[in-house]
Amino acid sequence: MNAEHLALCSSAEWAETVRRWIIPWVLDGVDLGDDVLEVGPGPGLTTDVLRTLTGRLTAVEVDRDLADALAGRLAGSNVEVVSADATATGLPAGRFSAAVCLTMLHHVPTAERQDALFAEVRRVLRPGGLFVGEDSLDSPDFRTLHHDDVCVPIAPAELAGRLAAVGFADVEVEVNEFAVRFRARRSAGGEPRQD
């Protein structure tokens, strides 16, 4: 993440956007349950809100410095921070009641790695567990913010099929002016389809 982007994602303005707009839209009508996984918290402004909505939150962050800072800041809370690649977390299969990823999928370097992340989230969810999230829509301003960054935007029209391909069911995808929101459940049985 470039310095300008990291500063934005650590700002009071972004914290307000997360609290007021992003999380309410993503979680409208959603019960996360008792043991939640957050994928890619970055500086942790999303974590600050999510930890108030569940008894236990595990945040998986690939950037060691960001993970260490978040772990230090939230030591003694209901949050465990794991420094790991979200495509291979090392977390137990079938553990989590829900998983959340907020405005981070475009930082995964390829569509194939994004699909691997989806498969890993499915693996660690309980049968029937919920996967919810959102990501920004592609635009010239979005690309400018990501100069010298990894930036692989999610194509909303393809997202439902990609989630279904790794074994999610009841997939819903919705787009607003700025972002795409998704919701999906880990299918109760069976393995992902093979295309």
C-alpha positions as CSV (number, residue, x, y, z in Angstrom):
1,M,0.0,0.0,0.0
2,N,1.5,3.4,-0.9
3,A,2.0,6.0,1.8
4,E,-0.9,8.2,0.7
5,H,-3.3,5.2,0.6
6,L,-2.1,4.0,4.0
7,A,-2.6,7.5,5.5
8,L,-6.2,7.6,4.1
9,C,-6.9,4.1,5.6
10,S,-5.6,5.2,9.0
11,S,-7.5,8.6,9.0
12,A,-10.4,9.8,11.1
13,E,-12.2,10.5,7.9
14,W,-11.9,6.8,6.9
15,A,-12.9,5.7,10.4
16,E,-16.1,7.8,10.1
17,T,-16.8,6.3,6.6
18,V,-16.4,2.8,7.9
19,R,-18.5,3.4,11.0
20,R,-21.3,5.4,9.3
21,W,-21.6,3.9,5.8
22,I,-19.6,0.8,5.0
23,I,-20.3,-1.5,7.9
24,P,-24.0,-0.6,8.2
25,W,-24.5,-1.3,4.5
26,V,-22.5,-4.6,4.6
27,L,-24.1,-5.9,7.8
28,D,-27.6,-4.6,7.3
29,G,-29.8,-7.4,8.7
30,V,-26.8,-9.7,9.3
31,D,-26.0,-11.6,12.6
32,L,-22.3,-12.4,12.6
33,G,-22.5,-14.9,15.5
34,D,-20.1,-15.6,18.2
35,D,-16.7,-16.2,16.5
36,V,-15.9,-14.0,13.5
37,L,-12.9,-13.8,11.1
38,E,-11.9,-10.5,9.6
39,V,-9.8,-10.8,6.5
40,G,-7.3,-8.0,5.8
41,P,-8.0,-5.4,8.5
42,G,-5.0,-3.2,7.5
43,P,-4.7,-0.5,10.2
44,G,-7.7,-1.9,12.0
45,L,-10.4,0.8,11.7
46,T,-12.8,-1.8,10.6
47,T,-11.7,-4.1,13.4
48,D,-12.6,-1.3,15.9
49,V,-16.2,-1.5,14.8
50,L,-16.4,-5.3,14.2
51,R,-15.1,-6.2,17.6
52,T,-18.2,-4.6,19.2
53,L,-20.5,-6.9,17.2
54,T,-19.2,-10.3,18.3
55,G,-17.8,-12.1,21.3
56,R,-14.6,-13.1,19.6
57,L,-12.9,-11.6,16.5
58,T,-9.8,-13.0,14.7
59,A,-8.2,-10.6,12.3
60,V,-5.8,-12.0,9.6
61,E,-3.4,-9.5,8.2
62,V,-0.6,-10.3,5.7
63,D,1.5,-7.2,6.4
64,R,3.6,-8.0,9.5
65,D,4.0,-4.4,10.6
66,L,0.3,-3.7,10.4
67,A,-0.5,-6.9,12.2
68,D,2.0,-6.2,15.0
69,A,0.7,-2.7,15.5
70,L,-3.0,-3.9,15.6
71,A,-2.1,-6.7,18.0
72,G,-0.4,-4.2,20.3
73,R,-3.2,-1.7,20.1
74,L,-5.9,-4.3,20.9
75,A,-4.0,-6.5,23.4
76,G,-6.3,-7.7,26.1
77,S,-9.4,-7.2,24.0
78,N,-11.7,-9.8,22.3
79,V,-9.5,-9.6,19.2
80,E,-6.7,-12.0,18.2
81,V,-4.5,-10.8,15.4
82,V,-2.8,-13.4,13.1
83,S,-0.1,-12.4,10.7
84,A,-0.8,-14.7,7.7
85,D,-1.7,-14.8,4.1
86,A,-5.5,-15.0,3.9
87,T,-5.2,-17.7,1.2
88,A,-3.5,-20.1,3.7
89,T,-4.3,-18.9,7.2
90,G,-3.4,-22.0,9.2
91,L,-6.6,-21.6,11.2
92,P,-8.8,-24.6,12.0
93,A,-11.4,-25.7,9.5
94,G,-15.0,-25.1,10.3
95,R,-14.3,-22.8,13.2
96,F,-16.0,-19.4,12.4
97,S,-19.6,-18.4,12.5
98,A,-18.9,-15.6,9.9
99,A,-16.1,-14.0,8.0
100,V,-15.9,-10.4,6.9
101,C,-13.7,-8.6,4.4
102,L,-14.0,-4.9,3.8
103,T,-12.4,-2.9,1.0
104,M,-9.4,-5.2,0.7
105,L,-10.0,-7.7,-2.0
106,H,-8.5,-5.4,-4.7
107,H,-5.1,-5.7,-2.8
108,V,-4.9,-9.4,-3.6
109,P,-2.6,-9.5,-6.6
110,T,-4.5,-11.8,-9.0
111,A,-8.1,-13.1,-9.6
112,E,-6.7,-16.6,-8.9
113,R,-5.3,-15.5,-5.5
114,Q,-8.7,-13.8,-4.7
115,D,-10.4,-17.2,-5.5
116,A,-7.9,-18.9,-3.2
117,L,-8.8,-16.5,-0.5
118,F,-12.5,-17.3,-1.1
119,A,-11.8,-21.0,-0.8
120,E,-9.8,-20.5,2.4
121,V,-12.6,-18.5,4.0
122,R,-15.0,-21.3,3.0
123,R,-12.7,-23.8,4.7
124,V,-12.6,-22.0,8.0
125,L,-16.3,-21.3,8.2
126,R,-18.7,-23.6,9.9
127,P,-21.3,-25.3,7.6
128,G,-23.9,-22.6,7.1
129,G,-21.4,-19.9,8.1
130,L,-21.8,-16.5,6.5
131,F,-19.2,-14.6,4.4
132,V,-19.9,-10.9,3.9
133,G,-17.9,-8.1,2.5
134,E,-17.5,-5.2,0.1
135,D,-15.0,-3.7,-2.2
136,S,-14.7,-0.4,-4.1
137,L,-15.7,-0.2,-7.7
138,D,-13.1,0.4,-10.3
139,S,-12.8,4.0,-11.5
140,P,-10.0,6.5,-12.6
141,D,-9.9,8.1,-9.1
142,F,-9.7,4.6,-7.5
143,R,-6.7,3.8,-9.8
144,T,-5.0,7.1,-9.0
145,L,-5.2,6.3,-5.3
146,H,-3.5,3.0,-6.0
147,H,-0.5,4.2,-8.0
148,D,2.4,1.9,-7.3
149,D,0.1,-0.4,-5.4
150,V,-1.5,-3.8,-6.1
151,C,-4.9,-3.0,-7.6
152,V,-7.0,-5.8,-9.0
153,P,-10.7,-4.7,-8.7
154,I,-13.5,-7.2,-8.4
155,A,-15.9,-7.4,-11.3
156,P,-19.3,-7.4,-9.7
157,A,-20.9,-9.4,-12.6
158,E,-18.4,-12.2,-12.0
159,L,-18.4,-12.3,-8.2
160,A,-21.4,-14.6,-7.6
161,G,-20.1,-17.2,-9.9
162,R,-16.6,-17.1,-8.4
163,L,-18.0,-17.5,-4.9
164,A,-20.3,-20.4,-6.0
165,A,-17.3,-22.1,-7.7
166,V,-15.5,-22.5,-4.3
167,G,-18.6,-23.9,-2.5
168,F,-20.6,-20.9,-1.4
169,A,-24.4,-21.0,-1.7
170,D,-27.2,-18.3,-1.3
171,V,-24.8,-15.8,-2.9
172,E,-26.1,-12.2,-3.2
173,V,-24.2,-9.4,-4.9
174,E,-25.4,-5.8,-4.9
175,V,-23.8,-2.6,-6.3
176,N,-24.2,1.0,-5.2
177,E,-22.5,4.1,-6.6
178,F,-19.2,3.4,-4.9
179,A,-18.9,-0.3,-4.1
180,V,-20.0,-3.9,-4.5
181,R,-21.4,-5.8,-1.5
182,F,-21.7,-9.6,-1.3
183,R,-23.2,-12.2,1.1
184,A,-22.8,-15.9,0.8
185,R,-23.2,-19.0,3.0
186,R,-20.9,-21.9,3.2
187,S,-22.9,-24.8,1.8
188,A,-23.7,-27.4,4.5
189,G,-22.1,-30.3,2.6
190,G,-20.3,-31.3,-0.5
191,E,-17.2,-30.0,-2.0
192,P,-16.8,-27.0,-4.4
193,R,-17.8,-27.7,-8.0
194,Q,-15.0,-28.4,-10.4
195,D,-15.2,-26.6,-13.7
